[in-house]
């Protein structure tokens, strides 16, 4: 039995890390849904986040991480299709 404990440690750590990540995700989701239900306009509380890698130098300077929040005016300043080949 003592020989198997070191072999099980990576698996145990992975399970614990997965449980912690799941708790954070679902805890945040639960909190958001409860808070959004109290708002006068709940649609504004639940926004989607879009991850688009910068394709041009200008977009890289303006938003190096490529994270956009749909529905907010500052995201509209950068054209989401900029740098994409159009058919």
N, C-alpha and C positions, 0 to 999 in steps of 0.2 A: 504493500500500500504506500509506503513512503516514497517509492520510486515513481509512482504515477502522479504524485502531487505536482512536481515541477513540470511534467508534461501537460497537465490540465490547466496550469496557470494562464497561458495565453488565451485559451478558450474561455475561461472564467472571466478574464479581463474584457474580452470581446463582448461577452453577454452583458456584463455590467455596464460597459460603455454604450452598448445598444439600448439598454433599458434607460440609461440617463438621457441619451439623445431623444428617445421616444417620449420620455416624461416632459422634457423641455418643449418638444414640438406640440404634443397634445395639450400640455398646460397652456402654451401660448394660444393655441387654437381655441381652447375653452374660454380663456380670458377675453379673446377678441370677440367671440360670439356673444358672450354675456354683456360686454360693453356695447357692442354694436346694437343690440336689441333695445338699449335705453336711449339711443340717439334719435333725434327727430328725422334725420336722413341717414339711415344705417348703411346705405350703399357707399357713402363717402368714407366710412370707417374701414371697409374691407376693400383694399386695393390690391391689384396684382403687381408683382415685381417681375420685370423682364430683364434677362441677362443677355446682352448682345456685345460680343467682343468688338472693340473699335476697328473699323476697316480703313479709315483714313487718318492722316496725321492730325487734321483739325479735330476730329472726334476724339482722338487719343488725348489731345490737350484739354478739351472741354470736359471729358468724362473718362478718365483712364481706366476705371474699373468696368465700365460698360453696364452699369446698373441703372435701370430706368423704372420709375413708378408710373404705371398707366393712369391717365386721368388727371394728372397735375400739369399745370402750364409750363413749368420749367423743363419738363421732358419733351414738350412739343417744340422747344427751341431747336432741338437737334432732330433733323430728319432721320427717322428710323430706317429709311431705305437708302440713305446716302452711302455711296460706295458699293452698292449691290448692282450687279449687271441686270438690266431689264431686258426682257425678250423683245 
